[in-house]
């Protein structure tokens, strides 16, 4: 198994890197990949993001979920939600339309559950990919270490159990656009 996946190869990894499930915990208050776009700047000006169901991520997610694979996430949100978190709320319908299941949890609840405070993907309950935001050439560090994977599985199970579906959460915490 390779030890790292560079940012440039993440989409390809998602085409071939898992057989059944890809699950993510998103803990950051914002993501540079969003903030660096014109769409994000327009969002801050009150303009709703246009639908993006044909982008590479969404096309791949549709193909993976059509093949019976699951792509799921739990996103943590502060009170009040940050601009980055509000932006993700506003763009979540694109992910849902592509077949992903994204749920939300308040950060305060995540602290109560002692969830990790870092982003990761868990693939097939066997491979843990922890994000490295400092080095694009080593964006995801991969491990199959049984203890690390077991802890990630426990975090996934707790987060998934307590997280709210997008529709329920979005009705309470609006994106304001």
N, C-alpha and C positions, 0 to 999 in steps of 0.2 A: 504494500500500500504506500502511496506517496504521502509524504509528511505534510505538505502544504499545497494549497490551491491558490494560484495568483488570481487577483481580481479579474484579469482578462479571460480566465478560463472557468469562472464560476458557472456561467450558463451551460457550457459544455459538460461540466461536472453534473449538473442537474439533469442533463439528458441521459447520462449513463451511470451516475454514481449511486443510485439506490434502486431497489427492487419493489418496495411496497410503500414505505412511508418516509416523508421528510417533514420534520416538526421543528419549529423555530420559536425561541424566546427572544423577543425584541425589547431591550431595556433602555436604549438610548433616548435622550430627549430630543435629539435631532440627528439627521444624517446629511453629511456634506454632499452626497450624490443628489439629494433633493435640493438642498439649499443653493447649489451652484447652477440651478436651471432657471431659465426665464419664466417657466410655468410657476415655479415656487414664488418668485418675486411678484408675479401677477396675483397669485393667491393671497399674498400679504396685502395687496391692494384691493382685495375683495372680489377678485374674479375667480369663479369656480374653475377648477382644472377640467379641461375637455376630456371626454372618455378616451382611453388608450387601451383598447382591447386587442389590437393587432401588433403591439410591440413584441420584441423577441421573448421577453420573460413570459408575457401572457400567452403567446402562441405555444411556447413550450409547456406551460402549466396546463393549458387545454389538452395538449397531446398526452401528457403524463396522466392526468386525471381521467381522460377518455380511455386510457389503457388500464384503468382500475387502481392506479396509485393514488395515495392521499398526500396532499400538501396542506399542512396546518400550521398556524402560528398563534401565539398569544403575545399581544402588544401591551406593554405597561404604559399607563398614562398618569401624569401628575395632576394635582388639583391646585390651581387651574391647569388645564392642558397647555403645553407649550405650543408655539407656532408650528414646530415640526410635527408634533403629535396631532394637531388639528388638521394639518395637511394630509397626514396618513389616513385620518378618518375620512377626509373628503375624497381620497383616491381609492379607498378600500373596495367600493363597488366594482372597480375594474378587476381586482384580484378575485372577488367572488364570482364574477361573470366567467372568469377563466377556470373556475373549479376549485379554487382554494377555499379553505374554511379558516377564517380569521376571527379570533375572539379577543376580548379586551378585559383588562384588569387594572384597577387603580394601584398605583405604586405602593400606597400605604398597605393594601391587602397583601401585596407581594412580600413586603417586609415582614408582615405578621406570619406569613407562610415560610419565611426564610428562604425565598427563592434566590438563585444566583443573581448577581448584579452585573452580568455580562451577557452579551449576545452569543447565541450558539444555534447551530442546527444539529438535530439528532436524526440519523438516517437508519431506518430499519432496526432501531433499538440496538445497534451494533457499532456504529461509527459516530463519534462526536466531533463536530467541527466548530472550533472556537474562533471567533473573529479577532483579527489583529488589524486595528484601524490605522496603525502607524506605518505599515509596510505593505504596499499594494502587491508586491511580488510574493508575499506570504500571507495573503488576506485571510485564508481559513487554515488553521492548523488542525490536522486530522489525527485522531487517536482511536484505538480500539481497546485501550486500557480498561479492563473490566470494572475497576473501582470508579473511574471517571465516567464511564458509560452508565453504570448503575445509578450514580448520583444524578446524572442528567435525566435518566428515566424517571426517577422519583420526582424531580422538579417538574418534568412534563406532566406527570399524572396529577400532581397537586394543582399546577397552574390550569390545566385543562378542566379539571373538576370545578374550580371556582371561577373561571373566566366567564364573561357574558358574551353571548352572540352579538355580532356587530349591530344588528338591527335594534336590539334592546339597549345596548350601550350608547349608540349614536343618538337615540331618542332622548337620552339624558344629557349627553355631553356633545353639544353641537360643534361643527367646524366653523360656523358663522359665515359660510358662503353658500 
